[in-house]
Amino acid sequence: MADKMLKIELKKSLIGRGAKQIATAEALGLKKPGDVTVQPDNAATQGKIAKIGFLLSVTEA
């Protein structure tokens, strides 16, 4: 596996967030606090993390 992978966990609730922030979280596969997903470390994923980074915990997988 040549590409790096990122382990992304939703730390805060999506209640009261804007529709775009909720859609970004769901695009990452996160729906409720505690959900974890593994995504490739690429420009698209980095952009999503930049939009809702304050809701997430990101580590290398």
Buried (B, 14 or more C-beta within 10 A) or exposed (E): EEEEEBEBBBBEEBEEBEEEBBEBBEBBEBEEEEBEBEBEBEEEBEEBBEBBEEBBEBEEB
